[in-house]
């Protein structure tokens, strides 16, 4: 009974498995279309020997992981975090230190970043979830600023110069391995991790855990009457989002060979929020599309003028005014309308 009630509370428009499947199907089709386009892009880039665009696309996918962590909080729970860069930068620094000073192991660096992100997320979540609304956003912003300034002034972490000299590594998969120095191999690795993250998070958000988060977003005061502790669920999704951001950040030094305190600055968190809103809030695939779009725009416009942020700001304002559901959200709404028309047609 509570789970059935939770479905109705989290989304009054869907009452059963059939309607839920019909609603989610277009999202997954868009994700498959994105995967096909990404593989096609990789084939063309490999055939032309253009490693620059492969590196650029890889960076976009890494920041898409950060954007997905923001979407978990904003799109599914209604929590606006202005400090996700804290966990992204933490994952990057932990990964860089492991690769440079401990062992050049991909799996060890990712495990260390995951552990650090989980612990930091638990501490930050306990602090931030004591407040709601705009105060939650301000607390997350403050936590990130404190961490960024601490790293910026710590000589052991490179201070303002960051950490350099991160070695290129080989990633082992049993008898097979790939080299992160090869643009195509590393792009396919990051693409695979992005697809795995999307699949896992999509499954989790359609499970009872995700429906509880949607109920919290819709009406947090009613959730305890269904037998759920809203604070614990918000803490859990906060830690999950921190882990996703940390894992994404752990890939950054493998791509660029360095990390800097700027990864923790507000600009990184703000860009992630803009990416989610432009791509589509509450879709998971929207942040990926938004990250690729904004990264490409910054690269193209940045080659013409140093004022490329003006273009990004204009796109953000237009999205808020005319595409409140974002690019993917607007496309899904259109596909859903066509599907309903097809079902009602004689």
Secondary structure, 3 states (H helix, E strand, C coil): CHHHHHHHHHCCCCCCHHHHHHHHHHHHHHHHHHHHHHHHHHHHHHHHCCHHHHHHHHHHHHHHHHHHHHHHHHHHHCCCCCCCHHHHHHHHHHHHHHHHHHCCCHHHHHHHHHHHHHHHHHHHHHHHCCCCCHHHHHHHHHHHHHHHHHHHCCHHHCHHHCECCCCCCEEEECCEEEECCCHHHHHHHHHHHHHHHHHHHHHHHCCHHHHHHHHHHHHHHHHHHHCCCHHHHHHHHHHHHHHHHHHHHHHHHHHHCCECHHHHCHHHHHHHHHHHHHHCCCCCHHHHHHHHHHHHHHHHHHCCCCCHHHHHHHHHHHHHHHCCCHHHHHHHHHHHHHHHHHHHCC
